[in-house]
Amino acid sequence: MSQFLLEAEILTEGEDGQRFPFDAAALAQQVCAAVLEEEKCPYDTQVSLLVTDAEEVHQMNLEYRGIDRTTDVLSFPAVPFEHESDFSAVDACEADYLDPDNGFLQLGDIVINASRVWEQAQEYGHSPRREFAFLVAHSMLHLCGYDHETAEEAARMEEKQEAILISIGIPRE
């Protein structure tokens, strides 16, 4: 199995003073590793994770996507996959995607809105831990070239997300 390195900056306290009742960095590490294993990533891989407030996510969504509202998660892929989890794009041009210092594949960046973790957990009737893990899995699949523009793509992503979460013991509650 390949190695996985997570560079994480995690807001430890939300705007309302709430703190996650779990180790967010450890959970993100576990979810990311499970996605990479499921997608058969042949590289040692690195991902950056930022868990921040709604205002910063709103600003990033506006600046990088031209969308003037907040969202739950943003994904910034570093590899231009032509097909989902087809790592041949990396094979063809490793110098563009591998960190010269450690040789790890720079897969991309994930930004999670901490307040939306709490809101959506309540809305969907499950724990903040489950919602956080879901958002990490969702974003990781985007970093691996998945999208949900069509109903078929959305169904495939949903199925993969659920299977990954079940594989690490985080089923729907």
C-alpha positions in Angstrom: 0.0 0.0 0.0 1.2 3.5 -0.8 1.9 6.1 1.8 -0.4 9.0 2.3 0.5 12.4 3.8 -2.2 14.9 4.9 -1.2 18.5 5.4 -4.1 19.8 7.6 -5.0 23.2 9.0 -8.1 22.7 11.1 -10.2 25.4 12.7 -10.6 23.9 16.2 -13.5 26.1 17.3 -16.5 27.2 15.1 -18.1 30.6 15.1 -20.5 29.5 17.7 -17.8 28.0 20.0 -18.5 24.4 19.0 -15.6 21.9 18.7 -15.7 18.7 16.8 -16.2 15.8 19.1 -13.6 13.8 17.1 -10.0 14.1 15.9 -10.7 15.8 12.5 -7.1 15.3 11.2 -7.1 11.6 12.1 -10.5 11.0 10.6 -9.6 12.9 7.4 -6.4 10.8 7.1 -8.4 7.6 7.5 -11.0 8.7 4.9 -8.4 9.9 2.4 -6.4 6.7 2.7 -9.5 4.6 2.1 -10.4 6.6 -1.0 -6.9 6.2 -2.4 -6.9 2.5 -1.7 -10.4 2.1 -3.3 -9.2 4.0 -6.4 -6.0 2.0 -6.6 -3.8 5.1 -6.6 -0.3 3.8 -7.4 1.6 6.7 -5.9 2.6 8.0 -2.5 0.1 10.8 -2.2 -0.3 14.2 -0.5 -3.4 16.2 0.0 -3.9 19.6 1.7 -6.9 20.1 4.0 -8.2 23.4 5.3 -11.2 23.3 7.7 -12.3 26.9 8.2 -15.3 29.2 8.7 -18.2 30.0 6.4 -16.8 33.5 5.5 -13.5 32.1 4.3 -15.2 29.4 2.2 -17.5 32.0 0.8 -14.5 34.2 -0.2 -12.7 31.2 -1.8 -15.8 30.1 -3.7 -16.2 33.6 -5.1 -12.5 34.1 -5.9 -11.8 30.7 -7.4 -15.2 29.7 -8.8 -17.0 33.0 -9.4 -19.9 31.8 -7.1 -20.9 34.4 -4.5 -22.1 32.2 -1.7 -20.8 29.8 0.8 -20.8 26.0 0.3 -20.0 23.0 2.4 -16.8 21.8 0.7 -14.5 23.0 -2.1 -12.2 20.7 -4.0 -9.2 21.9 -6.0 -7.7 19.1 -8.0 -4.1 19.3 -9.1 -4.3 16.5 -11.7 -6.4 17.0 -14.8 -7.9 13.5 -15.0 -9.4 12.6 -18.4 -11.1 9.6 -16.8 -12.0 8.9 -13.2 -8.9 7.7 -11.2 -6.9 7.2 -14.4 -3.5 8.0 -13.0 -1.8 7.7 -16.5 -2.0 11.5 -16.6 0.6 11.5 -13.8 2.6 8.8 -15.4 3.0 10.8 -18.6 4.3 13.9 -16.8 5.5 13.1 -13.3 7.6 16.3 -13.0 4.4 18.3 -13.1 2.6 16.4 -10.3 5.2 14.9 -8.0 6.8 16.9 -5.2 10.5 17.1 -5.9 11.3 17.0 -2.2 9.5 13.8 -1.3 8.3 12.2 -4.5 4.6 12.3 -3.4 1.8 13.0 -5.9 0.3 16.4 -5.1 -3.4 15.4 -5.6 -4.9 18.7 -4.6 -6.6 20.7 -1.9 -9.8 20.3 0.2 -11.5 23.1 2.0 -14.3 22.3 4.4 -16.8 24.7 6.0 -16.8 23.7 9.7 -20.2 25.3 10.3 -21.8 23.4 7.5 -20.6 20.2 9.0 -22.7 20.9 12.0 -25.7 22.2 10.1 -25.8 19.3 7.6 -25.3 16.7 10.3 -28.4 18.0 12.0 -30.3 18.3 8.7 -29.5 14.8 7.6 -29.9 13.3 11.1 -26.5 11.9 11.6 -23.4 12.9 13.6 -20.9 15.6 12.8 -18.3 12.8 12.5 -20.3 11.1 9.7 -20.9 14.4 7.9 -17.2 15.4 8.1 -16.1 12.0 6.8 -18.7 12.2 4.0 -17.4 15.7 2.9 -13.8 14.4 2.9 -14.7 11.3 0.8 -16.8 13.5 -1.6 -13.9 15.9 -2.1 -11.3 13.2 -2.5 -13.4 11.6 -5.3 -13.4 15.0 -7.0 -9.6 15.1 -6.6 -9.5 11.7 -8.3 -11.5 13.0 -11.3 -15.1 12.2 -10.3 -17.9 14.7 -10.8 -21.7 14.8 -10.4 -22.9 16.9 -13.3 -25.2 14.2 -14.6 -27.6 11.9 -12.7 -25.4 9.0 -13.6 -22.2 10.6 -12.4 -24.0 11.7 -9.1 -25.2 8.1 -8.5 -21.7 6.7 -9.1 -20.2 9.2 -6.7 -22.8 8.6 -4.1 -22.3 4.8 -4.3 -18.6 5.1 -4.0 -18.8 7.6 -1.1 -21.1 5.2 0.8 -19.0 2.1 0.1 -15.8 3.9 1.3 -17.5 5.1 4.5 -18.9 1.7 5.3 -15.5 0.2 4.7 -14.0 2.3 7.5 -17.0 1.7 9.9 -18.9 5.0 9.3 -22.3 3.8 7.8 -25.4 6.0 7.6 -26.8 6.4 11.1 
